[in-house]
Amino acid sequence: MEPRRPLLVFLAALTVVGMHAIVTRSAAALPPASTSSARARRLVN
């Protein structure tokens, strides 16, 4: 279990970074006046 923990942390960080990139890209693709874009930007910040 111990040797596998750094890989698990790396995978979790990679997933968070990927989701952040997807949310930022979808928020940028939507018009700025939409409520979903503002909600996504608020979640990111």
Helices and strands as residue ranges (DSSP letters): H 5-29, H 35-44
